[in-house]
Amino acid sequence: MNGPAVTWYLCVAAFLFFTGALGVLIRRSPLIVLLSLELMLNGANLALIAFSRFHGRGDGQIFALTVMAVAASEVVVGLGLIVAMARRKLDLDVDKLRTLRG
């Protein structure tokens, strides 16, 4: 097994995940919240790939590719909503967006 051990990959994955979770909990901008969610998903993907590499199977890598596809579609929908809100000149504050308007 060449390269760092699995524990190092898992430590980096945990750091990415908790950095993203902190960004989701603290920030109010929807764009920053989306970026933080991407960090969380990337941390989970890194953990999946690390375990896949450790066990010598490709299941985790295939699942990580699936998660990346879902994350890309989530970003497209989220950015579309943010652009639509900005065009209507609505306030882009997550705390004020608790209720949906028609």
C-alpha positions as CSV (number, residue, x, y, z in Angstrom):
1,M,0.0,0.0,0.0
2,N,1.7,3.2,-1.2
3,G,0.9,6.6,0.1
4,P,-0.6,7.7,3.5
5,A,-2.6,5.4,5.6
6,V,-6.4,5.5,5.6
7,T,-6.5,7.4,8.9
8,W,-5.0,10.4,7.3
9,Y,-7.6,10.5,4.6
10,L,-10.3,10.1,7.2
11,C,-8.9,12.9,9.3
12,V,-8.9,15.2,6.2
13,A,-12.5,14.0,5.4
14,A,-13.6,14.8,8.9
15,F,-12.0,18.2,8.8
16,L,-13.7,19.0,5.5
17,F,-17.1,17.8,6.8
18,F,-17.0,19.7,10.0
19,T,-15.7,22.9,8.3
20,G,-18.7,22.6,6.0
21,A,-21.1,22.0,8.9
22,L,-19.7,25.0,10.7
23,G,-20.3,27.1,7.6
24,V,-23.9,25.9,7.3
25,L,-24.6,26.7,10.9
26,I,-22.9,30.1,11.1
27,R,-23.4,31.8,7.8
28,R,-26.6,33.5,6.6
29,S,-25.8,33.9,2.9
30,P,-27.4,31.2,0.7
31,L,-24.4,31.0,-1.5
32,I,-22.0,30.3,1.4
33,V,-24.5,27.7,2.7
34,L,-24.4,26.0,-0.7
35,L,-20.6,26.1,-0.7
36,S,-20.5,24.7,2.8
37,L,-22.8,21.8,1.8
38,E,-20.4,21.0,-1.1
39,L,-17.6,20.9,1.4
40,M,-19.6,18.4,3.5
41,L,-20.3,16.2,0.5
42,N,-16.7,16.3,-0.6
43,G,-15.7,15.2,2.9
44,A,-18.1,12.3,2.7
45,N,-16.8,11.4,-0.7
46,L,-13.3,11.4,0.5
47,A,-14.2,9.0,3.3
48,L,-16.0,6.7,0.9
49,I,-13.0,6.6,-1.4
50,A,-10.6,6.0,1.5
51,F,-12.6,3.0,2.7
52,S,-12.9,1.7,-0.9
53,R,-9.2,1.9,-1.3
54,F,-8.6,0.3,2.1
55,H,-10.8,-2.7,1.2
56,G,-9.6,-2.9,-2.4
57,R,-13.0,-2.7,-3.9
58,G,-14.6,-0.1,-6.2
59,D,-18.0,0.1,-4.6
60,G,-17.2,3.3,-2.6
61,Q,-15.7,5.0,-5.7
62,I,-18.9,4.3,-7.7
63,F,-21.0,5.6,-4.9
64,A,-18.8,8.7,-4.6
65,L,-19.4,9.4,-8.3
66,T,-23.1,9.1,-7.7
67,V,-22.9,11.6,-4.9
68,M,-21.0,14.0,-7.1
69,A,-23.7,13.8,-9.7
70,V,-26.4,14.6,-7.1
71,A,-24.3,17.4,-5.7
72,A,-23.9,19.0,-9.1
73,S,-27.7,18.9,-9.7
74,E,-28.2,20.4,-6.2
75,V,-25.9,23.2,-7.0
76,V,-27.7,24.0,-10.3
77,V,-31.1,24.2,-8.6
78,G,-29.7,26.2,-5.7
79,L,-27.9,28.7,-7.8
80,G,-31.0,29.0,-10.0
81,L,-33.1,29.9,-7.0
82,I,-30.5,32.4,-5.8
83,V,-30.3,34.1,-9.2
84,A,-34.2,34.2,-9.3
85,M,-34.3,35.8,-5.8
86,A,-31.6,38.3,-6.7
87,R,-33.5,39.3,-9.9
88,R,-36.6,40.0,-7.8
89,K,-34.5,42.0,-5.4
90,L,-35.5,39.8,-2.4
91,D,-33.3,39.8,0.7
92,L,-30.8,37.0,0.4
93,D,-30.8,36.2,4.2
94,V,-31.3,32.5,5.1
95,D,-33.0,33.5,8.4
96,K,-35.6,35.5,6.6
97,L,-36.3,32.7,4.1
98,R,-38.0,30.4,6.5
99,T,-41.4,30.6,4.9
100,L,-42.1,30.0,1.2
101,R,-44.0,32.7,-0.6
102,G,-46.3,32.2,-3.6
